[in-house]
Amino acid sequence: MKLDPNRYSAVQRWLGFVKPQHPIVQRLVEEAGGSPAPTQDTKRTLELLLERIRAIRWIGTQGWEPFEKAWDSKRGNCITLSALLVSALLACGFCKSYVLVAGGGLLKQALVAVSSPRGLLTAHAWALAVLSGGSPFIVDPLRMVAEELGSVEAFSARLKLAAPVDQIWVMVFSNREFHLFANPIACYAYISRLAQGG
């Protein structure tokens, strides 16, 4: 389900995490060789960006951290590193690049999307890149390696490992759009449509 950022302030906040024009993003793109020429191999551009971002080590903290903090300290959490990579991909012209977040938590038998003293949220973020003429790639910030999305079963298992609860919510967002899915299968179908030009 696509959510309208004008109706939901929380959505505006998530969209604000992806910043293609941010000075750190521009520096990252420049250090990785600049924006690709229209004929350049898009997979190679992704690899060059990943090579540069690997200098920033993943740390398992919660919450949003500014790009400057991650860049200067060479440490960042999953949401910050995923948003940094997606911002760089968008700056390079890869318009089908998104941050994917999967999580879940139980509060009195109801799924919740926020942590609270009475309920625990577990979540993880990845970068998602749908390159022209190819399969979608997912990048886990723990390793910063582009992997093919795989089958729906493999995709669901990946998300389940990050959020080991009975029910998982999934969201996919960039700097312009935000989609919320009730389960990994619905998210996988959306990503597949993107790969087919939908």
C-alpha positions as CSV (number, residue, x, y, z in Angstrom):
1,M,0.0,0.0,0.0
2,K,1.4,3.4,-1.0
3,L,1.1,5.9,1.8
4,D,0.6,9.6,1.1
5,P,3.3,11.6,3.0
6,N,0.9,14.6,3.3
7,R,-1.4,12.5,5.4
8,Y,1.2,10.8,7.6
9,S,4.0,12.8,9.3
10,A,5.9,9.6,10.1
11,V,6.1,8.9,6.4
12,Q,7.7,12.3,5.8
13,R,10.3,11.5,8.4
14,W,11.2,8.2,6.7
15,L,11.4,9.9,3.2
16,G,13.8,12.4,4.7
17,F,16.3,9.7,5.4
18,V,17.1,9.4,1.7
19,K,19.0,12.5,0.5
20,P,20.5,12.3,-3.0
21,Q,21.7,15.9,-2.9
22,H,23.4,15.6,0.5
23,P,27.1,16.8,0.5
24,I,28.2,13.4,1.9
25,V,26.3,11.6,-0.8
26,Q,27.8,13.8,-3.5
27,R,31.3,13.2,-2.1
28,L,30.7,9.4,-2.0
29,V,29.5,9.5,-5.7
30,E,32.6,11.5,-6.6
31,E,35.0,9.2,-4.8
32,A,33.3,6.2,-6.5
33,G,34.0,7.7,-9.9
34,G,31.1,10.1,-10.4
35,S,27.8,9.7,-12.0
36,P,27.7,7.0,-14.7
37,A,27.5,7.7,-18.4
38,P,24.3,6.4,-20.0
39,T,26.3,3.5,-21.6
40,Q,28.2,2.6,-18.4
41,D,27.5,-0.8,-16.8
42,T,25.1,-0.1,-14.0
43,K,26.2,-3.2,-12.0
44,R,29.8,-1.8,-12.1
45,T,28.6,1.5,-10.7
46,L,26.8,-0.3,-7.9
47,E,30.0,-2.2,-7.1
48,L,32.1,1.0,-7.1
49,L,29.7,2.6,-4.6
50,L,29.7,-0.5,-2.4
51,E,33.5,-0.6,-2.5
52,R,33.6,2.9,-1.1
53,I,30.9,2.4,1.5
54,R,32.6,-0.7,2.9
55,A,35.0,1.7,4.6
56,I,32.1,2.4,7.0
57,R,31.7,-0.4,9.4
58,W,28.2,-1.6,10.4
59,I,27.3,-1.3,14.1
60,G,24.1,-2.6,15.6
61,T,22.5,0.5,17.0
62,Q,18.9,1.7,16.7
63,G,17.5,4.9,15.4
64,W,18.5,7.3,12.6
65,E,22.1,8.6,12.5
66,P,23.2,11.5,10.3
67,F,25.3,10.7,7.2
68,E,28.0,13.0,8.6
69,K,28.3,11.0,11.8
70,A,28.7,7.7,9.9
71,W,31.2,9.2,7.4
72,D,33.4,10.8,10.0
73,S,33.3,8.0,12.5
74,K,33.4,5.2,9.8
75,R,30.6,3.5,11.7
76,G,26.9,3.4,11.0
77,N,23.8,1.3,11.6
78,C,21.7,-0.5,9.1
79,I,19.2,2.3,8.3
80,T,21.9,4.9,7.9
81,L,24.1,2.8,5.7
82,S,21.2,1.6,3.6
83,A,19.8,5.1,3.2
84,L,23.3,6.4,2.3
85,L,23.7,3.8,-0.5
86,V,20.2,4.4,-1.8
87,S,20.9,8.2,-1.8
88,A,24.0,7.6,-3.8
89,L,22.2,5.3,-6.3
90,L,19.5,7.9,-6.8
91,A,22.2,10.6,-7.3
92,C,23.7,8.3,-10.0
93,G,20.4,8.1,-11.8
94,F,19.1,4.7,-10.6
95,C,15.5,5.8,-10.0
96,K,14.4,2.4,-8.8
97,S,16.5,2.4,-5.6
98,Y,14.8,1.9,-2.2
99,V,15.5,1.3,1.4
100,L,13.7,-1.9,2.6
101,V,12.9,-2.3,6.3
102,A,11.4,-5.4,7.8
103,G,10.5,-5.8,11.3
104,G,7.9,-7.0,13.8
105,G,7.0,-7.1,17.4
106,L,4.1,-8.3,19.5
107,L,2.2,-6.2,22.1
108,K,-0.7,-8.0,23.7
109,Q,-1.1,-10.2,20.6
110,A,-1.2,-7.3,18.2
111,L,1.6,-6.4,15.7
112,V,3.2,-3.1,16.5
113,A,5.5,-1.0,14.5
114,V,7.1,0.9,17.4
115,S,9.0,-0.3,20.4
116,S,7.6,0.3,23.8
117,P,8.2,-0.8,27.4
118,R,5.5,-3.4,26.9
119,G,6.5,-4.7,23.5
120,L,9.7,-5.3,21.6
121,L,10.4,-4.3,18.0
122,T,13.0,-6.1,16.0
123,A,13.9,-4.7,12.6
124,H,16.6,-4.5,10.0
125,A,17.2,-2.4,6.8
126,W,18.7,-3.2,3.5
127,A,19.3,-1.3,0.3
128,L,17.3,-2.4,-2.8
129,A,18.4,-1.6,-6.4
130,V,16.5,-2.6,-9.5
131,L,19.0,-2.0,-12.2
132,S,17.9,-1.6,-15.8
133,G,17.9,-4.8,-17.8
134,G,18.5,-7.1,-14.8
135,S,17.4,-8.7,-11.6
136,P,16.8,-6.7,-8.4
137,F,19.7,-6.7,-6.0
138,I,19.5,-6.5,-2.2
139,V,22.4,-5.2,-0.1
140,D,22.8,-6.1,3.5
141,P,24.7,-3.3,5.3
142,L,26.5,-5.9,7.4
143,R,28.5,-7.1,4.4
144,M,27.8,-4.5,1.7
145,V,27.6,-7.1,-1.1
146,A,24.9,-6.9,-3.8
147,E,23.0,-10.2,-4.0
148,E,20.2,-11.2,-6.3
149,L,16.8,-11.1,-4.7
150,G,16.2,-14.8,-5.3
151,S,13.0,-16.6,-4.9
152,V,10.1,-15.5,-2.8
153,E,10.9,-18.2,-0.3
154,A,14.6,-17.0,0.0
155,F,13.4,-13.4,0.3
156,S,10.9,-14.2,3.0
157,A,13.6,-16.3,4.9
158,R,16.1,-13.4,4.7
159,L,13.5,-11.0,6.3
160,K,12.5,-13.6,8.9
161,L,16.1,-14.0,10.0
162,A,16.2,-10.2,10.7
163,A,12.9,-10.1,12.4
164,P,12.3,-13.5,14.0
165,V,8.6,-13.0,15.0
166,D,5.4,-14.7,13.7
167,Q,4.3,-11.6,11.7
168,I,6.5,-9.3,9.8
169,W,5.7,-5.9,8.3
170,V,7.8,-4.6,5.5
171,M,8.2,-1.1,4.1
172,V,10.0,0.1,1.0
173,F,10.8,3.8,0.6
174,S,13.0,6.3,-1.3
175,N,13.0,10.1,-1.1
176,R,9.7,10.3,-2.9
177,E,7.5,7.3,-2.1
178,F,6.7,5.0,0.8
179,H,5.0,1.6,0.5
180,L,3.9,-0.5,3.5
181,F,3.3,-4.3,3.1
182,A,1.6,-6.6,5.6
183,N,4.0,-9.5,4.7
184,P,7.2,-10.3,2.7
185,I,5.2,-12.0,-0.1
186,A,3.3,-8.8,-1.0
187,C,6.6,-6.8,-0.9
188,Y,8.3,-9.4,-3.2
189,A,5.5,-9.1,-5.7
190,Y,5.9,-5.3,-5.7
191,I,9.7,-5.6,-6.3
192,S,9.1,-8.1,-9.1
193,R,6.7,-5.6,-10.8
194,L,9.4,-2.9,-10.5
195,A,11.9,-5.3,-12.2
196,Q,9.5,-5.9,-15.0
197,G,9.1,-2.2,-15.6
198,G,5.9,-1.8,-13.6
